[in-house]
Amino acid sequence: KNIMLYKYELSKKKGEKVVLQDEDLVNVMKDLDKLKGNDYFYACFLCFSPLRRGEILGLKWSDLDFPMLMLTVNRNVTYPIGSNDPVVKAPKCVSCGVAYLHSELLKRLEPYKSSNGYIISRSQSDSERPISRSSFMKMWKRIKKTLDLKGATSHSFRATYATMMNAHCDHVDPKVLQGALHHKTPDLALKVYTKENTNKTLKAEVEYDEWLKSQLKQASE
């Protein structure tokens, strides 16, 4: 009945992303403290960074520069078909380099910071290896059970990040989104990853309505 009500439906179109809206993303962030260990770290990176799944899994504590609010993407963890063991490769985008470390992410990670090892590791005693495929699947299952993700996947959070940045930040253009997501072209960041934000749409409709009224008022005077 409400034409502005956002419906969460998994699209059957290839490449379509599920994007969280403002209230839903906030609710996910509010519930992060219900998670522990690897689950907590992984969900925090999903909410507060535009990194890909493999880039998150490949992060080591030494990649984080807390004073400078920066992190460096040096690795990408993948799982070959039919294998449970992770393979560490170079980042998908060789130009990824340095990414911004949001203050909220820093606040949540700093109490746990270590001098070495993977942030999301096999165990506290085995921090020099990234988690296996089976461990990741179990972790993701626990996260989905604890947080109401509205059908969003790990990759959906990149689209959510781009959509929120486009909706709530001034002076955002395709080049800015391209840089934040580390894409080769701005078109990919804008056309594929950036979706509608219902609050921004409603605000635009209200502003347009006010403009129409002002124009009609001037015409009648």
C-alpha positions as CSV (number, residue, x, y, z in Angstrom):
1,K,0.0,0.0,0.0
2,N,2.9,2.3,0.7
3,I,4.5,3.0,-2.7
4,M,7.8,4.0,-0.9
5,L,8.0,0.8,1.0
6,Y,11.2,-1.1,0.0
7,K,10.7,-4.8,-0.7
8,Y,13.5,-7.2,-0.2
9,E,13.4,-9.7,-3.0
10,L,16.4,-11.7,-4.4
11,S,16.5,-10.8,-8.0
12,K,16.9,-13.6,-10.6
13,K,18.8,-11.2,-12.8
14,K,22.5,-12.0,-13.0
15,G,24.6,-9.5,-11.1
16,E,21.7,-7.9,-9.2
17,K,22.7,-7.0,-5.7
18,V,20.6,-7.0,-2.5
19,V,21.1,-3.6,-0.9
20,L,20.3,-2.7,2.7
21,Q,18.4,0.5,3.3
22,D,19.3,3.0,6.0
23,E,17.3,1.6,8.9
24,D,18.2,-2.0,8.1
25,L,22.0,-1.2,8.0
26,V,21.8,0.7,11.2
27,N,20.0,-2.3,12.8
28,V,22.7,-4.6,11.7
29,M,25.4,-2.3,13.1
30,K,23.6,-2.1,16.4
31,D,23.5,-5.9,16.7
32,L,27.2,-6.4,15.9
33,D,28.1,-6.8,19.6
34,K,26.1,-10.0,19.7
35,L,28.9,-11.6,17.6
36,K,32.2,-12.8,18.9
37,G,35.7,-13.5,17.5
38,N,36.0,-14.0,13.8
39,D,32.3,-13.5,13.3
40,Y,32.5,-10.1,14.9
41,F,35.6,-9.0,12.9
42,Y,34.2,-10.1,9.6
43,A,30.8,-8.4,10.1
44,C,32.5,-5.2,11.2
45,F,34.5,-5.1,8.0
46,L,31.4,-5.7,6.0
47,C,29.6,-2.8,7.6
48,F,32.4,-0.3,7.8
49,S,34.5,-0.9,4.7
50,P,34.0,-1.6,0.9
51,L,36.4,-4.5,0.9
52,R,35.7,-7.8,-1.0
53,R,35.3,-11.0,1.0
54,G,38.7,-12.3,0.0
55,E,40.4,-9.0,0.9
56,I,38.9,-9.1,4.3
57,L,39.9,-12.7,4.9
58,G,43.4,-11.8,3.7
59,L,44.0,-8.9,6.2
60,K,46.6,-9.1,8.8
61,W,46.9,-6.9,11.9
62,S,50.1,-5.5,10.5
63,D,48.1,-4.2,7.5
64,L,46.2,-1.8,9.8
65,D,47.7,1.7,10.5
66,F,45.5,2.9,13.4
67,P,47.2,6.3,13.9
68,M,46.8,7.1,10.2
69,L,43.3,5.7,9.8
70,M,44.5,3.6,6.9
71,L,44.7,-0.1,6.0
72,T,46.6,-1.7,3.2
73,V,45.1,-4.5,1.0
74,N,48.0,-6.9,0.3
75,R,46.2,-10.3,-0.1
76,N,43.1,-11.9,-1.5
77,V,42.0,-15.3,0.0
78,T,40.2,-17.6,-2.4
79,Y,38.9,-21.2,-2.2
80,P,39.5,-23.3,-5.3
81,I,36.6,-25.5,-6.4
82,G,36.6,-28.8,-4.5
83,S,39.2,-27.6,-2.0
84,N,38.7,-26.8,1.7
85,D,42.1,-25.1,2.0
86,P,42.5,-21.4,1.3
87,V,44.8,-20.0,-1.4
88,V,46.4,-16.6,-0.8
89,K,46.8,-14.5,-3.9
90,A,47.5,-10.9,-4.8
91,P,44.5,-8.6,-4.5
92,K,41.9,-8.7,-7.3
93,C,42.6,-5.1,-8.0
94,V,46.4,-4.6,-8.1
95,S,45.8,-0.8,-7.6
96,C,43.9,-1.3,-4.4
97,G,46.7,-0.2,-2.2
98,V,45.6,1.9,0.7
99,A,42.0,2.1,1.9
100,Y,40.4,4.4,4.6
101,L,40.0,2.9,8.1
102,H,36.7,4.3,9.4
103,S,36.8,5.6,12.9
104,E,33.9,3.2,13.9
105,L,35.8,0.2,12.6
106,L,39.0,1.4,14.3
107,K,37.1,1.7,17.6
108,R,35.8,-1.8,17.3
109,L,39.1,-3.4,16.3
110,E,41.7,-1.5,18.4
111,P,40.9,-3.4,21.7
112,Y,41.8,-6.7,19.9
113,K,44.8,-5.5,17.9
114,S,47.8,-7.8,17.6
115,S,51.2,-7.4,16.1
116,N,51.0,-10.2,13.7
117,G,48.8,-12.9,12.1
118,Y,45.6,-12.8,10.2
119,I,42.7,-10.8,11.8
120,I,40.3,-13.6,10.8
121,S,42.5,-16.7,11.6
122,R,42.0,-20.4,12.2
123,S,42.5,-20.0,15.9
124,Q,44.3,-17.8,18.4
125,S,47.1,-20.4,18.5
126,D,47.2,-20.6,14.7
127,S,46.9,-17.0,13.5
128,E,49.4,-17.4,10.6
129,R,46.8,-19.1,8.4
130,P,43.5,-17.8,7.0
131,I,40.4,-19.8,7.8
132,S,39.3,-22.8,5.7
133,R,36.3,-22.8,3.5
134,S,34.3,-25.0,5.9
135,S,35.1,-22.6,8.8
136,F,34.1,-19.6,6.7
137,M,30.7,-21.2,5.8
138,K,30.1,-22.0,9.5
139,M,31.0,-18.5,10.4
140,W,28.7,-17.0,7.8
141,K,25.9,-19.2,8.9
142,R,26.2,-18.0,12.5
143,I,26.3,-14.4,11.3
144,K,23.1,-14.8,9.3
145,K,21.4,-16.4,12.2
146,T,22.4,-13.6,14.6
147,L,21.9,-10.6,12.3
148,D,18.9,-9.7,10.2
149,L,20.7,-9.3,6.8
150,K,17.5,-9.1,4.7
151,G,19.0,-11.6,2.3
152,A,22.2,-9.7,1.8
153,T,25.4,-11.6,1.0
154,S,29.0,-10.6,1.7
155,H,29.3,-9.0,-1.7
156,S,26.0,-7.1,-1.2
157,F,27.6,-5.0,1.4
158,R,29.9,-3.5,-1.2
159,A,26.8,-2.3,-3.1
160,T,25.3,-1.1,0.2
161,Y,28.5,0.9,0.9
162,A,28.4,2.5,-2.6
163,T,24.7,3.3,-2.3
164,M,25.0,4.8,1.2
165,M,28.0,6.9,0.1
166,N,26.1,8.2,-2.9
167,A,23.0,8.9,-0.9
168,H,24.4,10.6,2.2
169,C,27.7,12.3,1.2
170,D,28.1,15.6,-0.7
171,H,30.2,15.9,-3.8
172,V,30.1,12.2,-4.7
173,D,30.6,11.5,-8.4
174,P,31.3,8.3,-10.3
175,K,35.1,8.8,-9.9
176,V,34.7,9.0,-6.1
177,L,32.7,5.7,-6.1
178,Q,35.2,4.1,-8.4
179,G,38.0,5.0,-6.0
180,A,36.2,3.8,-2.9
181,L,35.4,0.4,-4.4
182,H,38.7,0.1,-6.3
183,H,37.0,-0.5,-9.7
184,K,38.7,-0.2,-13.1
185,T,36.0,2.1,-14.4
186,P,33.5,4.5,-12.8
187,D,30.6,3.0,-14.8
188,L,30.8,-0.3,-12.9
189,A,30.7,1.5,-9.5
190,L,27.8,3.7,-10.5
191,K,25.6,1.4,-12.7
192,V,26.1,-2.0,-11.1
193,Y,26.8,-1.3,-7.4
194,T,25.0,1.9,-6.6
195,K,21.3,1.3,-6.1
196,E,18.3,3.4,-5.1
197,N,18.2,4.7,-1.6
198,T,14.5,5.2,-0.7
199,N,15.2,8.0,1.8
200,K,17.1,10.0,-0.8
201,T,14.4,9.3,-3.4
202,L,11.7,10.5,-1.0
203,K,13.7,13.6,-0.1
204,A,14.1,14.4,-3.8
205,E,10.3,13.9,-4.3
206,V,9.6,16.3,-1.5
207,E,12.1,18.9,-2.8
208,Y,10.6,18.6,-6.3
209,D,7.1,19.0,-4.9
210,E,8.2,22.2,-3.1
211,W,9.7,23.5,-6.4
212,L,6.5,22.8,-8.3
213,K,4.5,24.7,-5.7
214,S,6.8,27.6,-5.8
215,Q,6.7,27.8,-9.6
216,L,2.9,27.6,-9.7
217,K,2.7,30.2,-7.0
218,Q,4.9,32.6,-9.0
219,A,2.9,31.9,-12.2
220,S,-0.4,32.9,-10.4
221,E,0.9,36.1,-9.0
